[in-house]
Amino acid sequence: MLTGRQYKDSLKDGRKVYFEGRLIEDFESEPVLAVPLQAIADGYDKYYSADPDAVNPLTIAPRSPEELRDRIPVITEMDLLLNVTYQSLMTLLVAAGRLADSAPEFVPRIQAYVEQARRDDIRATECITDAKGDRSLAPAKQSDPDAYVRVVDRQADGVVIRGAKLHITAAAFGHDLMVMPTKSMKPGEEDYAIACAVPVNSPGVHITNTTYHPLGRDPRDHPVSSRDSVPDSMVLFDDVFVPNERVFLDGPTAQAAVFAHSLGLWERLGGVSFMVNQADELVGLASLIAEANGTAKVSHVREKIDEMMIHATLLRAGLEAALSRSHVTPDGYYYPDDMFTNVTKYHGAANFNAMVRHLHDIAGGAVVTAPSMSDFENPDLKPLLEKYMSTGPDITGEYRTKIFHAIRDTTADSYGGWHQVTNLQSGGGLFAQRLVTRKNYDIERARALALKAAGLSGA
Ligand SMILES: Cc1cc2nc3c(=O)[nH]c(=O)nc-3n(C[C@H](O)[C@H](O)[C@H](O)COP(=O)(O)OP(=O)(O)OC[C@H]3O[C@@H](n4cnc5c(N)ncnc54)[C@H](O)[C@@H]3O)c2cc1C
């Protein structure tokens, strides 16, 4: 296994990583990259063992419903890159199970790769979303054939790929880019049915970064995003060679969607696990600020917090259902139920804005206008700010201001905006969850009930 220091050094491998147009040679000297780098390194140190046979326990697939459930609190606590790696490896294992009959030649490669990834203690990121060009056109019908990642050359020992994967979480920080087709492919689109693991430092790979990290701002005014930021990336594959042993699908269009479906499931499970915590955190912020404002007993404020609690509890119930109705692959690995994972992700994403609206409605305008913490350090301002931000002997101005900063940072500023879009889009937009629901919902039972109610079933 790697220590945090060894992990940091492992990224000095000639990779082409950019921030605001500049090639970044040293992550530790670039503040927006140094913060996530340290968080990931801390994750390495947390699980490090000097035992040569040890592997990170979080990269071992759950062998029982209980093990699957036990991972959930860990998922929300582990650094995001380790979670993404967990999701990538679980995706490969579930996909291998689904390819066993239709494309068995790829199964041993996938299994060997997963084993090696565990032994090497590497991190892998999920590269699925393509540039996609004109959304109404299939990959092979695009004016630019590279709008979806594709194979441009096949050689005896590997393939050459070209294209781009967009919005990739933490791509610059991993060792491998787990490339998978974003959708099902049709006959004639064989070159787009490509799944493979690409080392980040492969010649031809370029990675840009965007971030909500509050660069140059006082961390105390951004209590969450200053210590918990992870850049998202555009990953460019400019004719990149991938050796055969790292190719997990090449050509069979009928199997192209297997990876996306498996990944979507694990991503949404991760998303739901975060949403459950996030929903509870919103309830907590609403409760604290109502108390600090002196409105905790006002009926409309209580009702809004009740609604937020119901929302948070429904999400938890959906997560519980997804886990308690888990399924098993032919190899004995447990994975959550598709339908419950997806409807819960949908419900959380679709109602997030309404819950934030309640919070903002309860909190008041100081969410965006509260003085900065450095204002409190100015001796002329401090007594005045204390006087006017305080709401009584038990609530100091500084305490109340800190809650406003937490609310702004998580819901109304750069990180808050990122949350709004991410809840909707990550793991696929609402449409993707509607499709899974349509496919899995027991519509026949519903129709039978309706026919019975209408006296048309003959029963
Ligand atoms: C912060 C963040 C992190 C992310 N992390 C990752 C990651 O690590 N790896 C990864 O692979 N992806 C990642 N994603 C990408 C995410 O899965 C996509 O944003 C999402 O699938 C939507 O794709 P898009 O952004 O290209 O939008 P579009 O595809 O343009 O979709 C926009 C809207 O148009 C609709 N739409 C598009 N095409 C059609 C169509 N043909 N028919 C009907 N409706 C259509 C969609 O449903 C959606 O409502 C991340 C996204 C975000 C915001």
The ligand as an SDF file (V2000), in Angstrom:
LIG
                    3D

 53 58  0  0  0  0  0  0  0  0999 V2000
  -19.8920   18.2350  -10.7670 C   0  0  0  0  0  0  0  0  0  0  0  0
  -20.1060   17.1260  -11.7340 C   0  0  0  0  0  0  0  0  0  0  0  0
  -19.3220   15.9970  -11.6370 C   0  0  0  0  0  0  0  0  0  0  0  0
  -19.4370   14.9810  -12.5840 C   0  0  0  0  0  0  0  0  0  0  0  0
  -18.6030   13.9070  -12.4900 N   0  0  0  0  0  0  0  0  0  0  0  0
  -18.5560   13.0170  -13.5160 C   0  0  0  0  0  0  0  0  0  0  0  0
  -17.5800   11.9770  -13.5490 C   0  0  0  0  0  0  0  0  0  0  0  0
  -16.7690   11.8420  -12.6370 O   0  0  0  0  0  0  0  0  0  0  0  0
  -17.5580   11.1500  -14.6160 N   0  0  0  0  0  0  0  0  0  0  0  0
  -18.4310   11.2710  -15.6390 C   0  0  0  0  0  0  0  0  0  0  0  0
  -18.3390   10.4900  -16.5670 O   0  0  0  0  0  0  0  0  0  0  0  0
  -19.3830   12.2400  -15.6450 N   0  0  0  0  0  0  0  0  0  0  0  0
  -19.4610   13.1100  -14.6060 C   0  0  0  0  0  0  0  0  0  0  0  0
  -20.4270   14.0940  -14.5990 N   0  0  0  0  0  0  0  0  0  0  0  0
  -21.2500   14.2450  -15.7950 C   0  0  0  0  0  0  0  0  0  0  0  0
  -22.7300   13.9840  -15.6250 C   0  0  0  0  0  0  0  0  0  0  0  0
  -22.9960   12.6080  -15.6140 O   0  0  0  0  0  0  0  0  0  0  0  0
  -23.3850   14.7150  -16.8050 C   0  0  0  0  0  0  0  0  0  0  0  0
  -23.2980   16.0980  -16.5240 O   0  0  0  0  0  0  0  0  0  0  0  0
  -24.7960   14.2950  -17.0720 C   0  0  0  0  0  0  0  0  0  0  0  0
  -24.8580   12.9500  -17.4750 O   0  0  0  0  0  0  0  0  0  0  0  0
  -25.4420   15.1580  -18.1590 C   0  0  0  0  0  0  0  0  0  0  0  0
  -24.6400   15.2320  -19.3140 O   0  0  0  0  0  0  0  0  0  0  0  0
  -24.2170   16.6570  -19.9070 P   0  0  0  0  0  0  0  0  0  0  0  0
  -23.6720   17.4800  -18.7880 O   0  0  0  0  0  0  0  0  0  0  0  0
  -23.3490   16.4180  -21.0680 O   0  0  0  0  0  0  0  0  0  0  0  0
  -25.5410   17.3680  -20.3240 O   0  0  0  0  0  0  0  0  0  0  0  0
  -26.4540   17.0540  -21.5790 P   0  0  0  0  0  0  0  0  0  0  0  0
  -26.2520   15.6720  -22.0670 O   0  0  0  0  0  0  0  0  0  0  0  0
  -26.3130   18.1420  -22.5610 O   0  0  0  0  0  0  0  0  0  0  0  0
  -27.8810   17.0920  -20.9100 O   0  0  0  0  0  0  0  0  0  0  0  0
  -28.5630   18.3080  -20.6090 C   0  0  0  0  0  0  0  0  0  0  0  0
  -30.0450   17.9710  -20.5690 C   0  0  0  0  0  0  0  0  0  0  0  0
  -30.4780   17.5350  -21.8590 O   0  0  0  0  0  0  0  0  0  0  0  0
  -31.0970   16.2540  -21.7700 C   0  0  0  0  0  0  0  0  0  0  0  0
  -30.7180   15.4650  -22.9580 N   0  0  0  0  0  0  0  0  0  0  0  0
  -29.4900   15.3870  -23.5320 C   0  0  0  0  0  0  0  0  0  0  0  0
  -29.5290   14.5800  -24.6140 N   0  0  0  0  0  0  0  0  0  0  0  0
  -30.7780   14.1510  -24.7300 C   0  0  0  0  0  0  0  0  0  0  0  0
  -31.4470   13.3160  -25.6420 C   0  0  0  0  0  0  0  0  0  0  0  0
  -30.8160   12.7560  -26.6850 N   0  0  0  0  0  0  0  0  0  0  0  0
  -32.7610   13.0630  -25.4580 N   0  0  0  0  0  0  0  0  0  0  0  0
  -33.4200   13.6220  -24.4220 C   0  0  0  0  0  0  0  0  0  0  0  0
  -32.8360   14.4550  -23.5200 N   0  0  0  0  0  0  0  0  0  0  0  0
  -31.5500   14.7180  -23.6660 C   0  0  0  0  0  0  0  0  0  0  0  0
  -30.5420   15.6240  -20.4860 C   0  0  0  0  0  0  0  0  0  0  0  0
  -31.4160   14.6570  -19.9200 O   0  0  0  0  0  0  0  0  0  0  0  0
  -30.4110   16.8490  -19.5980 C   0  0  0  0  0  0  0  0  0  0  0  0
  -31.6390   17.1410  -18.9870 O   0  0  0  0  0  0  0  0  0  0  0  0
  -20.3830   15.0770  -13.6240 C   0  0  0  0  0  0  0  0  0  0  0  0
  -21.2160   16.2060  -13.6850 C   0  0  0  0  0  0  0  0  0  0  0  0
  -21.0880   17.2060  -12.7520 C   0  0  0  0  0  0  0  0  0  0  0  0
  -21.9910   18.4180  -12.8610 C   0  0  0  0  0  0  0  0  0  0  0  0
  1  2  1  0
  2  3  1  0
  2 52  2  0
  3  4  2  0
  4  5  1  0
  4 50  1  0
  5  6  2  0
  6  7  1  0
  6 13  1  0
  7  8  2  0
  7  9  1  0
  9 10  1  0
 10 11  2  0
 10 12  1  0
 12 13  2  0
 13 14  1  0
 14 15  1  0
 14 50  1  0
 15 16  1  0
 16 17  1  0
 16 18  1  0
 18 19  1  0
 18 20  1  0
 20 21  1  0
 20 22  1  0
 22 23  1  0
 23 24  1  0
 24 25  2  0
 24 26  1  0
 24 27  1  0
 27 28  1  0
 28 29  2  0
 28 30  1  0
 28 31  1  0
 31 32  1  0
 32 33  1  0
 33 34  1  0
 33 48  1  0
 34 35  1  0
 35 36  1  0
 35 46  1  0
 36 37  1  0
 36 45  1  0
 37 38  2  0
 38 39  1  0
 39 40  1  0
 39 45  2  0
 40 41  1  0
 40 42  2  0
 42 43  1  0
 43 44  2  0
 44 45  1  0
 46 47  1  0
 46 48  1  0
 48 49  1  0
 50 51  2  0
 51 52  1  0
 52 53  1  0
M  END
$$$$
